[in-house]
Amino acid sequence: MPNSLPSEVVGVLDSAFGELPASKDWHIQVNPPVAASLSAVLRMFNDIPAHLLRFSSHDRYLCFRSIEYIRDCIERYAHPTVVHGHAIIPVNLAQVDGENPAYTLRHLLAKCSDSVPSPSTTALPCFGKTKLREALRSELSDVNSALVNSEWRAATVLGGATLEAILYWALRGSSAEITALPVKPPRSLDKWKFDEIIKVAEEIKIIEPETRLQADLARRSRNLVHPAKVVRSRRECDRASSLAVVAAIEGVVRDLNRAAITLGRPF
């Protein structure tokens, strides 16, 4: 099952409770629908990848305190205190230090991004521009997430696009090497096809011949997504196609990192 995203939990809170005010005078009375909604929020929150919960120390404390308070309210509703044979109700999700915990949770999650690269995502020191490097790492993280969640089509398509983007930007940073080639595609780089990008990357020696073969395999795997090719080949995206694309990405990144060191500059 795919992981939850911060924006999805925010959406559930908005759908269940509308606009949540911070006012200390506002509270939510827990009843069956509310308890079910709050339980869903807790389960979805627990399923958010840890690297997406990027808080300051204080905000992290407020977030987890809100979660614990919500959990406590659900527990008290499910197992109410009984006095003289009667359950003590109602159970309210009320304010904590002047703020309703549901509001606090929503406010903090709204500040989180859905697409922060996982710490395990392959680094790209070969690219000198920070924004470009982080954008590509974010795409790599999405590919890895799709692979982990067995989303073969997404992993293949996203992976193929990411591989093409990595090679494209590497060539953008290799204008001198491309100019020195005796033969190259006649059009501008922006109009090159994926196979031309792969071919030139090998010719200027920023990827190895074996890596070019893997990149070509990844390109063909991505092209399986085209409906006509699915009909002709009778093949769909699967684990094999996804792994082929991811293997190509890893090989290309490895070669580009080495090439940047050899050239003495990033792309």
Secondary structure in CASP SS format (residue, H / E / C, confidence):
PFRMAT SS
TARGET T0000
AUTHOR 0000-0000-0000
METHOD secondary structure of the structure
MODEL  1
M C 1.00
P C 1.00
N C 1.00
S C 1.00
L C 1.00
P H 1.00
S H 1.00
E H 1.00
V H 1.00
V H 1.00
G H 1.00
V H 1.00
L H 1.00
D H 1.00
S H 1.00
A H 1.00
F H 1.00
G C 1.00
E C 1.00
L C 1.00
P C 1.00
A C 1.00
S C 1.00
K C 1.00
D C 1.00
W C 1.00
H C 1.00
I E 1.00
Q E 1.00
V C 1.00
N C 1.00
P H 1.00
P H 1.00
V H 1.00
A H 1.00
A H 1.00
S H 1.00
L H 1.00
S H 1.00
A H 1.00
V H 1.00
L H 1.00
R H 1.00
M H 1.00
F H 1.00
N H 1.00
D C 1.00
I C 1.00
P C 1.00
A H 1.00
H H 1.00
L H 1.00
L C 1.00
R C 1.00
F C 1.00
S C 1.00
S H 1.00
H H 1.00
D H 1.00
R H 1.00
Y H 1.00
L H 1.00
C H 1.00
F H 1.00
R H 1.00
S H 1.00
I H 1.00
E H 1.00
Y H 1.00
I H 1.00
R H 1.00
D H 1.00
C H 1.00
I H 1.00
E H 1.00
R H 1.00
Y H 1.00
A H 1.00
H C 1.00
P C 1.00
T C 1.00
V E 1.00
V E 1.00
H C 1.00
G C 1.00
H E 1.00
A E 1.00
I C 1.00
I C 1.00
P C 1.00
V C 1.00
N E 1.00
L E 1.00
A C 1.00
Q C 1.00
V E 1.00
D C 1.00
G C 1.00
E E 1.00
N C 1.00
P H 1.00
A H 1.00
Y H 1.00
T H 1.00
L H 1.00
R H 1.00
H H 1.00
L H 1.00
L H 1.00
A C 1.00
K C 1.00
C C 1.00
S C 1.00
D C 1.00
S C 1.00
V C 1.00
P C 1.00
S C 1.00
P C 1.00
S C 1.00
T C 1.00
T C 1.00
A C 1.00
L C 1.00
P C 1.00
C C 1.00
F C 1.00
G C 1.00
K C 1.00
T H 1.00
K H 1.00
L H 1.00
R H 1.00
E H 1.00
A H 1.00
L H 1.00
R H 1.00
S H 1.00
E H 1.00
L H 1.00
S H 1.00
D H 1.00
V H 1.00
N H 1.00
S H 1.00
A H 1.00
L H 1.00
V H 1.00
N C 1.00
S C 1.00
E C 1.00
W H 1.00
R H 1.00
A H 1.00
A H 1.00
T H 1.00
V H 1.00
L H 1.00
G H 1.00
G H 1.00
A H 1.00
T H 1.00
L H 1.00
E H 1.00
A H 1.00
I H 1.00
L H 1.00
Y H 1.00
W H 1.00
A H 1.00
L H 1.00
R H 1.00
G C 1.00
S C 1.00
S H 1.00
A H 1.00
E H 1.00
I H 1.00
T H 1.00
A C 1.00
L C 1.00
P C 1.00
V C 1.00
K C 1.00
P C 1.00
P C 1.00
R C 1.00
S C 1.00
L H 1.00
D H 1.00
K H 1.00
W C 1.00
K C 1.00
F H 1.00
D H 1.00
E H 1.00
I H 1.00
I H 1.00
K H 1.00
V H 1.00
A H 1.00
E H 1.00
E H 1.00
I C 1.00
K C 1.00
I C 1.00
I C 1.00
E C 1.00
P H 1.00
E H 1.00
T H 1.00
R H 1.00
L H 1.00
Q H 1.00
A H 1.00
D H 1.00
L H 1.00
A H 1.00
R H 1.00
R H 1.00
S H 1.00
R H 1.00
N H 1.00
L C 1.00
V C 1.00
H C 1.00
P H 1.00
A H 1.00
K H 1.00
V H 1.00
V H 1.00
R H 1.00
S H 1.00
R C 1.00
R C 1.00
E C 1.00
C C 1.00
D C 1.00
R H 1.00
A H 1.00
S H 1.00
S H 1.00
L H 1.00
A H 1.00
V H 1.00
V H 1.00
A H 1.00
A H 1.00
I H 1.00
E H 1.00
G H 1.00
V H 1.00
V H 1.00
R H 1.00
D H 1.00
L H 1.00
N H 1.00
R H 1.00
A H 1.00
A H 1.00
I H 1.00
T H 1.00
L H 1.00
G C 1.00
R C 1.00
P C 1.00
F C 1.00
END
